[in-house]
Amino acid sequence: MGITLGPVEVKDDAVNIRVDQIDNDIVHVLSLITGASGQLPNGNTFHGVVVDINSIRNINQPDLATFEAELEPSLEQLWQKKQGDIFQLLNIYNN
């Protein structure tokens, strides 16, 4: 991927890209952050990319019993909608 912002060509710089994708009553916030690094307990360091996906569902304020009854199916629906995107992002990064 090549990124140019006006006269600035992004090469080895750290980059943070965020996309807010609206899907009916759900907002998916996708973030891709390059230049991440960390240290493992054994002292080895690693470098890579952070992929962060948050899904936020806008709901009408139901009573607590309805909210509780719909919580698990609602979370499963969110997971099913985004898991394909997660695996596609990871596949792109690994290729």
N, C-alpha and C positions, 0 to 999 in steps of 0.2 A: 504494500500500500504506500502510495506517495502522498504527502501532504505539503501544500504550499499555501502560506497565508500572506497574500500580497507579495512583497519581495523576499519573504523569509521562507526558505526551504527547510522543513523539519527533517532531520536526519537521525542522529543518535540522541536527540533530546527526549526528555520524558514528556509523554502526551497523555492527556486525560480527555476522553470523549464521552459525552453523556447524551443519551437519546431518551426522550419521554414519549413513549408510544401509547396512543389512546386506542383502546379496544372496547367499545361500548361503555360499560360501567367500570372498566378496569384501566388503570394507568400502569404501564410497565416501564420502569426506570432502568435502562441498561447503561452500565458504565464500563469502559475499557481503559485501563491505566497501565502505561508502559513504564519501564524503569524501576520496577519493584525489586527489592532485594531483602534478604533476611539471613539469619544465622540459625542453623540447626543446633540441638543440644550437644552434638559431638564436635561443634566448632566449625564445621563446613558451612560455607556461604552459598547462596543460590540467588539467581537473578531470573526475572520472568515478568509475566503480565498478570494483572489482577482483572478478573471478569466478575462483575457484580450485577446481579439482576434482582430487583425488588418489584413486587406486584402489589398494587394498592387497589382495593375494590371500594368504590363509592356505594354506600348502602343507605337506605332509609333507616332511621333509628327504630328497629323493631323492639318488641318487649324482650326481656332477658331469655325467656323460655324459647322463643322463636330463634333468637340469635344463637343460643346454645345448640338447638336442633339442627340448624343449617351450617354451623361452623365447619365440621369435618367435611361434608360434601363440597362446601364452597372452597376450602383449602385444597382439596383434591383436584377440583376443576382448575384452579390457578396453576397447580403443579403440572397438570396434563397439558395446559396451553403453552407453558414456557419450557418444558423439559426438552422439546425438540430444538428450540432455539439455543439452549445451553449446549447441547451436544454438537450442534452445527458450529457454534463459536469455538468450542474446544477442538473440533476437527480441523477448522481453518488454521488455528494456531499451531497444531501439531504437524501440519503439512508444509 
